[in-house]
Amino acid sequence: MMSQRLEGKRAVVTGGGRGIGKAIALAYAREGAQCVVASRRIEDLEETATEAPPGAVHPIVCDVSDGDSVTAMADFVHEKLGGADIIVNNAGIHAAGRFLDIDPETYSQLFEVNVVGIVRVSQAFLNGMIERGSGSIVNIASTAGLFESPGQAPYNASKHGAVGLTRCMALELAASGVTCNAICPGFVDTPMLDGFADLVGAESDELRKQLAKRTPMGRILAPEEIANLAVYLGSDESSGMTGQTMAISNGMRMS
């Protein structure tokens, strides 16, 4: 039996069909929230809704890189829930390769989703939050937004952008009662990891083993571990915390 820490809350989770976003949406629903999940694949969203408590999760297709699509999603949220108290900006894409081999258009694509997508979705709901004097924005960044690493310059750059954006949003919104924080996961067992394996020409299970060896705790994270932190940040328990970037990385990043 969950503690219902989010009872009465209305949440929006982008990228809510798989991986971290799915785990967050299910955790929110089990903690008493009504949750709209958005992503580009309706099949994944329907699976998330099926696994949640009956009537707690509402799927809608949305591409955060498309302004009209975000507007349509926001209209759906207001019609279905009457607004939002928690926004989880989880939708994200990845790219890997040698810096000299990655074209500028790839950078544009990643920033459009990983940074500008946060802007679009947050701006679609912030006026309502400010009017109510409360709300939580949770941006899913990455430890890649806290340090450098070879072979994924566009991803790291976009996640650094997400971290900087989080801090600026938090500062501007602080007096309104709306908080904004970022979660920076390390290696998490998600479909994105499989995509990364394909990009670098590695076998998925072997890549997981190698990544686990790079962490002090000797393992990679489960999506549910990220969801646990997202529940805290969406709850009233974290009302005094804003502008923070929290690494959860099995000890790989300790600042």
Order of alpha helices (4+ residues) and beta strands (2+ residues): beta-alpha-beta-alpha-beta-alpha-beta-alpha-alpha-beta-alpha-beta-alpha-alpha-alpha-beta
